[in-house]
């Protein structure tokens, strides 16, 4: 039996697997369709000993990808009934300027409370856009240590999230 035949024969089961991960029937159907196409057109060079398990794993992986993608998209989605009514934000308002300066002062104070090397690693990564490996090269340390320093700065800045 080919992978496509196994997939079609167990479609209802695979659909339930996908639905448990993506939580809606519509998305589960999309996952099933894409997984089937991937199995049929992707092809595998080796023999699959347990074709149902293989199909199930492909569906699970695709469902997790869909779920991750939907989560990221929902974090950036803005719903508005009248998009035309939204105008550009004016930064010339004194209260906005003052509030922005206060927020920057708080963030600066938090960053100043960090070790100078940790602050520098954070700024090089987040502000200058250097990779952790590049920051490590500049600071003479490993990328793993840079990762820990950036996490430390992120943790310290978590208290400033309310300013957003």
MDTraj code that builds the backbone (N, CA, C; nanometers):
import mdtraj as md
import numpy as np

residues = "UNK UNK UNK UNK UNK UNK UNK UNK UNK UNK UNK UNK UNK UNK UNK UNK UNK UNK UNK UNK UNK UNK UNK UNK UNK UNK UNK UNK UNK UNK UNK UNK UNK UNK UNK UNK UNK UNK UNK UNK UNK UNK UNK UNK UNK UNK UNK UNK UNK UNK UNK UNK UNK UNK UNK UNK UNK UNK UNK UNK UNK UNK UNK UNK UNK UNK UNK UNK UNK UNK UNK UNK UNK UNK UNK UNK UNK UNK UNK UNK UNK UNK UNK UNK UNK UNK UNK UNK UNK UNK UNK UNK UNK UNK UNK UNK UNK UNK UNK UNK UNK UNK UNK UNK UNK UNK UNK UNK UNK UNK UNK UNK UNK UNK UNK UNK UNK UNK UNK UNK UNK UNK UNK UNK UNK UNK UNK UNK UNK UNK UNK UNK UNK UNK UNK UNK UNK UNK UNK UNK UNK UNK UNK UNK UNK UNK UNK UNK UNK UNK UNK UNK UNK UNK UNK UNK UNK UNK UNK UNK UNK UNK UNK UNK".split()
xyz = np.array([
    [0.0849, -0.1180, 0.0000],
    [0.0000, 0.0000, 0.0000],
    [0.0894, 0.1243, 0.0000],
    [0.0584, 0.2217, -0.0858],
    [0.1390, 0.3436, -0.0934],
    [0.1019, 0.4377, 0.0208],
    [0.1872, 0.5369, 0.0428],
    [0.1595, 0.6356, 0.1474],
    [0.0294, 0.7100, 0.1195],
    [0.0043, 0.7418, -0.0075],
    [-0.1189, 0.8116, -0.0448],
    [-0.2417, 0.7285, -0.0120],
    [-0.2354, 0.6004, -0.0381],
    [-0.3491, 0.5125, -0.0084],
    [-0.3713, 0.4997, 0.1417],
    [-0.2632, 0.4884, 0.2176],
    [-0.2736, 0.4816, 0.3636],
    [-0.3333, 0.6113, 0.4174],
    [-0.2888, 0.7221, 0.3613],
    [-0.3381, 0.8533, 0.4054],
    [-0.4882, 0.8649, 0.3813],
    [-0.5317, 0.8297, 0.2611],
    [-0.6744, 0.8396, 0.2269],
    [-0.7576, 0.7446, 0.3125],
    [-0.7077, 0.6250, 0.3356],
    [-0.7813, 0.5265, 0.4151],
    [-0.7973, 0.5707, 0.5608],
    [-0.7048, 0.6510, 0.6108],
    [-0.7078, 0.6948, 0.7508],
    [-0.7319, 0.8446, 0.7639],
    [-0.7934, 0.9030, 0.6635],
    [-0.8143, 1.0483, 0.6600],
    [-0.8892, 1.0993, 0.7825],
    [-0.9930, 1.0324, 0.8245],
    [-1.0725, 1.0784, 0.9390],
    [-0.9872, 1.0814, 1.0656],
    [-0.9066, 0.9797, 1.0850],
    [-0.8192, 0.9753, 1.2028],
    [-0.7158, 1.0877, 1.1972],
    [-0.6544, 1.1059, 1.0808],
    [-0.5523, 1.2093, 1.0658],
    [-0.6132, 1.3495, 1.0831],
    [-0.7366, 1.3637, 1.0404],
    [-0.8060, 1.4917, 1.0573],
    [-0.8268, 1.5221, 1.2066],
    [-0.8624, 1.4224, 1.2847],
    [-0.8793, 1.4409, 1.4306],
    [-0.7461, 1.4772, 1.4962],
    [-0.6386, 1.4160, 1.4482],
    [-0.5054, 1.4486, 1.5019],
    [-0.4752, 1.5964, 1.4770],
    [-0.5011, 1.6419, 1.3561],
    [-0.4749, 1.7817, 1.3213],
    [-0.5669, 1.8750, 1.3997],
    [-0.6926, 1.8364, 1.4157],
    [-0.7888, 1.9229, 1.4850],
    [-0.7523, 1.9419, 1.6323],
    [-0.6962, 1.8403, 1.6938],
    [-0.6543, 1.8539, 1.8342],
    [-0.5462, 1.9603, 1.8491],
    [-0.4691, 1.9821, 1.7461],
    [-0.3589, 2.0783, 1.7531],
    [-0.4034, 2.2176, 1.7091],
    [-0.4791, 2.2264, 1.5985],
    [-0.5160, 2.3591, 1.5451],
    [-0.6516, 2.4081, 1.5958],
    [-0.7281, 2.3213, 1.6602],
    [-0.8522, 2.3549, 1.7305],
    [-0.9731, 2.3872, 1.6435],
    [-0.9610, 2.3932, 1.5130],
    [-1.0794, 2.4176, 1.4295],
    [-1.0813, 2.3172, 1.3148],
    [-1.2026, 2.2844, 1.2726],
    [-1.2190, 2.1873, 1.1652],
    [-1.1671, 2.2422, 1.0320],
    [-1.1893, 2.3721, 1.0087],
    [-1.1435, 2.4319, 0.8827],
    [-0.9916, 2.4249, 0.8692],
    [-0.9226, 2.4623, 0.9748],
    [-0.7763, 2.4558, 0.9702],
    [-0.7282, 2.3110, 0.9616],
    [-0.7980, 2.2214, 1.0290],
    [-0.7611, 2.0802, 1.0217],
    [-0.7720, 2.0305, 0.8778],
    [-0.8762, 2.0743, 0.8068],
    [-0.8903, 2.0362, 0.6659],
    [-0.7752, 2.0907, 0.5816],
    [-0.7337, 2.2154, 0.6092],
    [-0.6203, 2.2724, 0.5362],
    [-0.4927, 2.1932, 0.5632],
    [-0.4731, 2.1591, 0.6888],
    [-0.3544, 2.0817, 0.7263],
    [-0.3552, 1.9480, 0.6544],
    [-0.4694, 1.8805, 0.6555],
    [-0.4803, 1.7496, 0.5905],
    [-0.4499, 1.7610, 0.4414],
    [-0.5055, 1.8627, 0.3782],
    [-0.4827, 1.8804, 0.2345],
    [-0.3342, 1.9043, 0.2057],
    [-0.2717, 1.9944, 0.2817],
    [-0.1301, 2.0235, 0.2585],
    [-0.0417, 1.9033, 0.2910],
    [-0.0772, 1.8299, 0.3952],
    [0.0007, 1.7113, 0.4317],
    [-0.0087, 1.6058, 0.3215],
    [-0.1282, 1.5888, 0.2663],
    [-0.1460, 1.4902, 0.1587],
    [-0.0614, 1.5286, 0.0372],
    [-0.0672, 1.6579, 0.0016],
    [0.0117, 1.7036, -0.1135],
    [0.1612, 1.6861, -0.0879],
    [0.2026, 1.7115, 0.0342],
    [0.3438, 1.6952, 0.0688],
    [0.3850, 1.5490, 0.0576],
    [0.2992, 1.4594, 0.1040],
    [0.3300, 1.3169, 0.0950],
    [0.3348, 1.2682, -0.0494],
    [0.2390, 1.3138, -0.1279],
    [0.2298, 1.2668, -0.2667],
    [0.3422, 1.3246, -0.3524],
    [0.3642, 1.4557, -0.3412],
    [0.4621, 1.5217, -0.4282],
    [0.6020, 1.5253, -0.3688],
    [0.6104, 1.5197, -0.2355],
    [0.7417, 1.5244, -0.1718],
    [0.8186, 1.3964, -0.1930],
    [0.7493, 1.2890, -0.1771],
    [0.8110, 1.1586, -0.1991],
    [0.9267, 1.1319, -0.1044],
    [0.9406, 1.0102, -0.0691],
    [1.0522, 0.9701, 0.0156],
    [1.1298, 0.8609, -0.0564],
    [1.2616, 0.8682, -0.0493],
    [1.3460, 0.7728, -0.1213],
    [1.3546, 0.6384, -0.0501],
    [1.3267, 0.6392, 0.0774],
    [1.3400, 0.5152, 0.1529],
    [1.2037, 0.4512, 0.1778],
    [1.2078, 0.3259, 0.2130],
    [1.0849, 0.2530, 0.2418],
    [1.0381, 0.2885, 0.3828],
    [0.9098, 0.3127, 0.3975],
    [0.8519, 0.3480, 0.5263],
    [0.7953, 0.2207, 0.5880],
    [0.8448, 0.1849, 0.7068],
    [0.8016, 0.0610, 0.7713],
    [0.6605, 0.0728, 0.8288],
    [0.6301, 0.1879, 0.8870],
    [0.4989, 0.2106, 0.9464],
    [0.4349, 0.3313, 0.8783],
    [0.3672, 0.3078, 0.7654],
    [0.3151, 0.4196, 0.6869],
    [0.2131, 0.5054, 0.7619],
    [0.1283, 0.4465, 0.8466],
    [0.0302, 0.5259, 0.9213],
    [0.1003, 0.6180, 1.0207],
    [0.2006, 0.5661, 1.0887],
    [0.2768, 0.6493, 1.1824],
    [0.3463, 0.7628, 1.1093],
    [0.3996, 0.7324, 0.9929],
    [0.4677, 0.8340, 0.9131],
    [0.3688, 0.9438, 0.8712],
    [0.2512, 0.9022, 0.8224],
    [0.1479, 0.9989, 0.7822],
    [0.1043, 1.0833, 0.9022],
    [0.0890, 1.0189, 1.0151],
    [0.0480, 1.0877, 1.1370],
    [0.1521, 1.1928, 1.1770],
    [0.2791, 1.1583, 1.1656],
    [0.3859, 1.2529, 1.2020],
    [0.3893, 1.3714, 1.1065],
    [0.3677, 1.3467, 0.9786],
    [0.3629, 1.4558, 0.8810],
    [0.2472, 1.5498, 0.9147],
    [0.1308, 1.4951, 0.9470],
    [0.0141, 1.5767, 0.9823],
    [0.0418, 1.6549, 1.1102],
    [0.0992, 1.5909, 1.2097],
    [0.1307, 1.6604, 1.3361],
    [0.2265, 1.7772, 1.3124],
    [0.3324, 1.7520, 1.2369],
    [0.4297, 1.8577, 1.2099],
    [0.3654, 1.9753, 1.1369],
    [0.2842, 1.9448, 1.0379],
    [0.2187, 2.0523, 0.9627],
    [0.1183, 2.1263, 1.0503],
    [0.0476, 2.0542, 1.1350],
    [-0.0489, 2.1183, 1.2243],
    [0.0222, 2.2114, 1.3223],
    [0.1359, 2.1680, 1.3758],
    [0.2125, 2.2552, 1.4646],
    [0.2630, 2.3787, 1.3904],
    [0.3040, 2.3611, 1.2647],
    [0.3465, 2.4765, 1.1845],
    [0.2312, 2.5742, 1.1648],
    [0.1136, 2.5219, 1.1325],
    [-0.0041, 2.6070, 1.1162],
    [-0.0359, 2.6800, 1.2464],
    [-0.0329, 2.6059, 1.3566],
    [-0.0658, 2.6650, 1.4865],
    [0.0328, 2.7766, 1.5213],
    [0.1612, 2.7518, 1.4998],
    [0.2632, 2.8534, 1.5259],
    [0.2413, 2.9762, 1.4389],
    [0.2145, 2.9530, 1.3110],
    [0.1942, 3.0633, 1.2181],
    [0.0720, 3.1458, 1.2574],
    [-0.0370, 3.0798, 1.2934],
    [-0.1587, 3.1515, 1.3336],
    [-0.1351, 3.2305, 1.4619],
    [-0.0573, 3.1766, 1.5536],
    [-0.0279, 3.2459, 1.6785],
    [0.0512, 3.3733, 1.6509],
    [0.1517, 3.3639, 1.5665],
    [0.2319, 3.4814, 1.5325],
    [0.1452, 3.5848, 1.4611],
    [0.0653, 3.5405, 1.3654],
    [-0.0201, 3.6337, 1.2918],
    [-0.1200, 3.7028, 1.3836],
    [-0.1760, 3.6298, 1.4787],
    [-0.2753, 3.6908, 1.5674],
    [-0.2119, 3.7947, 1.6588],
    [-0.0829, 3.7806, 1.6872],
    [-0.0149, 3.8805, 1.7692],
    [0.0033, 4.0124, 1.6957],
    [0.0049, 4.0092, 1.5627],
    [0.0285, 4.1292, 1.4845],
    [-0.0953, 4.1802, 1.4120],
    [-0.2051, 4.1109, 1.4276],
    [-0.3277, 4.1493, 1.3581],
    [-0.3986, 4.2598, 1.4348],
    [-0.4462, 4.3589, 1.3612],
    [-0.5227, 4.4680, 1.4197],
    [-0.6596, 4.4683, 1.3527],
    [-0.7639, 4.4621, 1.4350],
    [-0.8995, 4.4629, 1.3811],
    [-0.9591, 4.6021, 1.4002],
    [-1.0185, 4.6522, 1.2956],
    [-1.0788, 4.7843, 1.3031],
    [-1.1932, 4.7880, 1.2023],
    [-1.3068, 4.8432, 1.2447],
    [-1.4214, 4.8515, 1.1555],
    [-1.4002, 4.9560, 1.0469],
    [-1.3418, 5.0679, 1.0834],
    [-1.3265, 5.1769, 0.9879],
    [-1.1795, 5.2150, 0.9784],
    [-1.1095, 5.1513, 0.8875],
    [-0.9673, 5.1745, 0.8723],
    [-0.9409, 5.3177, 0.8262],
    [-1.0332, 5.3739, 0.7497],
    [-1.0163, 5.5103, 0.7001],
    [-1.0125, 5.6112, 0.8148],
    [-1.0795, 5.5786, 0.9252],
    [-1.0873, 5.6729, 1.0366],
    [-0.9546, 5.6826, 1.1123],
    [-0.8691, 5.5842, 1.0945],
    [-0.7416, 5.5875, 1.1643],
    [-0.6463, 5.6757, 1.0869],
    [-0.6011, 5.7794, 1.1501],
    [-0.5056, 5.8695, 1.0871],
    [-0.3670, 5.8425, 1.1402],
    [-0.2693, 5.9092, 1.0822],
    [-0.1334, 5.8914, 1.1328],
    [-0.1212, 5.9490, 1.2738],
    [-0.0396, 5.8842, 1.3546],
    [-0.0195, 5.9302, 1.4905],
    [0.0713, 6.0517, 1.4870],
    [0.0293, 6.1551, 1.5532],
    [0.1102, 6.2757, 1.5590],
    [0.2030, 6.2673, 1.6781],
    [0.3295, 6.2801, 1.6518],
    [0.4279, 6.2751, 1.7598],
    [0.4587, 6.4137, 1.8137],
    [0.3872, 6.5140, 1.7647],
    [0.4147, 6.6504, 1.8078],
    [0.3391, 6.6894, 1.9334],
    [0.2498, 6.6033, 1.9808],
    [0.1745, 6.6355, 2.1003],
    [0.2676, 6.6359, 2.2205],
    [0.2646, 6.7416, 2.3018],
    [0.3575, 6.7501, 2.4142],
    [0.3464, 6.6336, 2.5114],
    [0.2227, 6.5860, 2.5403],
    [0.2087, 6.4774, 2.6357],
    [0.2660, 6.3463, 2.5831],
    [0.2569, 6.3249, 2.4499],
    [0.3175, 6.2047, 2.3926],
    [0.4699, 6.2133, 2.3964],
    [0.5217, 6.3296, 2.3662],
    [0.6659, 6.3490, 2.3693],
    [0.7198, 6.3296, 2.5105],
    [0.6506, 6.3879, 2.6084],
    [0.6920, 6.3757, 2.7476],
    [0.6838, 6.2303, 2.7939],
    [0.5727, 6.1622, 2.7593],
    [0.5562, 6.0220, 2.7973],
    [0.6623, 5.9336, 2.7345],
    [0.6964, 5.9626, 2.6099],
    [0.8005, 5.8862, 2.5419],
    [0.9363, 5.9057, 2.6073],
    [0.9630, 6.0287, 2.6474],
    [1.0907, 6.0559, 2.7150],
    [1.0962, 5.9873, 2.8506],
    [0.9841, 5.9865, 2.9208],
    [0.9803, 5.9183, 3.0501],
    [1.0051, 5.7681, 3.0327],
    [0.9411, 5.7106, 2.9311],
    [0.9585, 5.5679, 2.9055],
    [1.1039, 5.5369, 2.8721],
    [1.1649, 5.6223, 2.7881],
    [1.3056, 5.6013, 2.7540],
    [1.3957, 5.6140, 2.8765],
    [1.3623, 5.7064, 2.9653],
    [1.4409, 5.7230, 3.0879],
    [1.4321, 5.5982, 3.1750],
    [1.3131, 5.5399, 3.1848],
    [1.2959, 5.4184, 3.2653],
    [1.3754, 5.3035, 3.2041],
    [1.3655, 5.2875, 3.0723],
    [1.4389, 5.1808, 3.0038],
    [1.5892, 5.2019, 3.0207],
    [1.6345, 5.3256, 3.0070],
    [1.7759, 5.3563, 3.0238],
    [1.8234, 5.3236, 3.1652],
    [1.7418, 5.3549, 3.2658],
    [1.7775, 5.3224, 3.4042],
    [1.7900, 5.1717, 3.4249],
    [1.6974, 5.0973, 3.3657],
    [1.7030, 4.9514, 3.3793],
    [1.8289, 4.8980, 3.3120],
    [1.8585, 4.9477, 3.1923],
    [1.9781, 4.9017, 3.1225],
    [2.1054, 4.9417, 3.1975],
    [2.1044, 5.0578, 3.2633],
    [2.2205, 5.1007, 3.3421],
    [2.2416, 5.0134, 3.4649],
    [2.1360, 4.9477, 3.5118],
    [2.1497, 4.8608, 3.6291],
    [2.2173, 4.7281, 3.5937],
    [2.2273, 4.6990, 3.4653],
    [2.2928, 4.5754, 3.4208],
    [2.4440, 4.5925, 3.4209],
    [2.5127, 4.4819, 3.4165],
    [2.6580, 4.4863, 3.3992],
    [2.6880, 4.5522, 3.2641],
    [2.7919, 4.6347, 3.2567],
    [2.8220, 4.7055, 3.1310],
    [2.8357, 4.6121, 3.0110],
    [2.8961, 4.4967, 3.0307],
    [2.9140, 4.4011, 2.9213],
    [2.7797, 4.3443, 2.8755],
    [2.6900, 4.3197, 2.9706],
    [2.5567, 4.2687, 2.9376],
    [2.4788, 4.3730, 2.8591],
    [2.4856, 4.4978, 2.9040],
    [2.4167, 4.6055, 2.8326],
    [2.4715, 4.6189, 2.6908],
    [2.6025, 4.6152, 2.6767],
    [2.6637, 4.6276, 2.5451],
    [2.6210, 4.5126, 2.4540],
    [2.6199, 4.3914, 2.5070],
    [2.5767, 4.2755, 2.4275],
    [2.4328, 4.2935, 2.3815],
    [2.3465, 4.3395, 2.4719],
    [2.2063, 4.3623, 2.4395],
    [2.1923, 4.4693, 2.3308],
    [2.2636, 4.5802, 2.3465],
    [2.2540, 4.6905, 2.2497],
    [2.3087, 4.6509, 2.1131],
    [2.4208, 4.5794, 2.1118],
    [2.4767, 4.5359, 1.9841],
    [2.3821, 4.4427, 1.9110],
    [2.3157, 4.3556, 1.9855],
    [2.2231, 4.2607, 1.9238],
    [2.0931, 4.3275, 1.8828],
    [2.0300, 4.3986, 1.9749],
    [1.8962, 4.4500, 1.9494],
    [1.8949, 4.5827, 1.8741],
    [1.9914, 4.6672, 1.8979],
    [1.9906, 4.7990, 1.8342],
    [2.0743, 4.8025, 1.7072],
    [2.1908, 4.7373, 1.7109],
    [2.2779, 4.7383, 1.5939],
    [2.2515, 4.6217, 1.4995],
    [2.1736, 4.5231, 1.5459],
    [2.1349, 4.4115, 1.4599],
    [2.2421, 4.3062, 1.4391],
    [2.3418, 4.3028, 1.5255],
    [2.4458, 4.2008, 1.5116],
    [2.3926, 4.0663, 1.5620],
    [2.4433, 3.9601, 1.5030],
    [2.4053, 3.8266, 1.5497],
    [2.4773, 3.7990, 1.6816],
    [2.4320, 3.6974, 1.7517],
    [2.4955, 3.6628, 1.8783],
    [2.6407, 3.6195, 1.8567],
    [2.6662, 3.5543, 1.7478],
    [2.8032, 3.5133, 1.7167],
    [2.8917, 3.6358, 1.6919],
    [2.8384, 3.7362, 1.6191],
    [2.9149, 3.8586, 1.5935],
    [2.9399, 3.9362, 1.7228],
    [2.8373, 3.9416, 1.8086],
    [2.8542, 4.0089, 1.9378],
    [2.9604, 3.9367, 2.0201],
    [2.9557, 3.8052, 2.0206],
    [3.0553, 3.7272, 2.0927],
    [3.1956, 3.7535, 2.0415],
    [3.2092, 3.7683, 1.9105],
    [3.3396, 3.7998, 1.8519],
    [3.3913, 3.9352, 1.8975],
    [3.3029, 4.0325, 1.9052],
    [3.3431, 4.1666, 1.9504],
    [3.3776, 4.1691, 2.0982],
    [3.3035, 4.0923, 2.1776],
    [3.3242, 4.0959, 2.3223],
    [3.4243, 3.9905, 2.3698],
    [3.4658, 3.9042, 2.2800],
    [3.5620, 3.8009, 2.3167],
    [3.5021, 3.6921, 2.4042],
    [3.3792, 3.6538, 2.3734],
    [3.3146, 3.5466, 2.4495],
    [3.2334, 3.4609, 2.3536],
    [3.1751, 3.3552, 2.4056],
    [3.0997, 3.2628, 2.3205],
    [2.9599, 3.3179, 2.2898],
    [2.9009, 3.2671, 2.1835],
    [2.7643, 3.3051, 2.1473],
    [2.6657, 3.2590, 2.2546],
    [2.6974, 3.1494, 2.3221],
    [2.6110, 3.1009, 2.4304],
    [2.6069, 3.1999, 2.5453],
    [2.7232, 3.2545, 2.5813],
    [2.7272, 3.3549, 2.6878],
    [2.6513, 3.4799, 2.6449],
    [2.6644, 3.5184, 2.5185],
    [2.5902, 3.6340, 2.4669],
    [2.4407, 3.6079, 2.4789],
    [2.3987, 3.4868, 2.4470],
    [2.2575, 3.4508, 2.4590],
    [2.2095, 3.4699, 2.6021],
    [2.2882, 3.4250, 2.6999],
    [2.2495, 3.4408, 2.8402],
    [2.2462, 3.5881, 2.8809],
    [2.3394, 3.6669, 2.8300],
    [2.3400, 3.8098, 2.8631],
    [2.2164, 3.8792, 2.8059],
    [2.1789, 3.8438, 2.6845],
    [2.0603, 3.9043, 2.6221],
    [1.9355, 3.8627, 2.6976],
    [1.9288, 3.7376, 2.7384],
    [1.8140, 3.6916, 2.8181],
    [1.8064, 3.7660, 2.9506],
    [1.9208, 3.7923, 3.0123],
    [1.9234, 3.8668, 3.1377],
    [1.8699, 4.0082, 3.1171],
    [1.9103, 4.0726, 3.0082],
    [1.8615, 4.2072, 2.9783],
    [1.7119, 4.2042, 2.9487],
    [1.6673, 4.1047, 2.8740],
    [1.5239, 4.0910, 2.8460],
    [1.4441, 4.0749, 2.9743],
    [1.4953, 3.9932, 3.0650],
    [1.4263, 3.9726, 3.1927],
    [1.4186, 4.1018, 3.2722],
    [1.5265, 4.1770, 3.2712],
    [1.5271, 4.3044, 3.3429],
    [1.4276, 4.4029, 3.2810],
    [1.4159, 4.3985, 3.1483],
    [1.3258, 4.4911, 3.0792],
    [1.1791, 4.4478, 3.0841],
    [1.1510, 4.3256, 3.1278],
    [1.0131, 4.2794, 3.1363],
    [0.9290, 4.3703, 3.2245],
    [0.9896, 4.4299, 3.3251],
    [0.9176, 4.5212, 3.4118],
    [0.8775, 4.6500, 3.3425],
    [0.9333, 4.6762, 3.2264],
    [0.9026, 4.7990, 3.1513],
    [0.7939, 4.7780, 3.0469],
    [0.7444, 4.6584, 3.0341],
    [0.6440, 4.6278, 2.9297],
    [0.5177, 4.7136, 2.9453],
    [0.4855, 4.7514, 3.0667],
    [0.3660, 4.8331, 3.0906],
    [0.3760, 4.9691, 3.0208],
    [0.4958, 5.0136, 2.9892],
    [0.5137, 5.1429, 2.9247],
    [0.4653, 5.1411, 2.7799],
    [0.4568, 5.0231, 2.7219],
    [0.4105, 5.0120, 2.5845],
    [0.2611, 5.0309, 2.5792],
])
top = md.Topology()
chain = top.add_chain()
for i, resn in enumerate(residues, 1):
    res = top.add_residue(resn, chain, resSeq=i)
    for name in ("N", "CA", "C"):
        top.add_atom(name, md.element.get_by_symbol(name[0]), res)
traj = md.Trajectory(xyz[None], top)
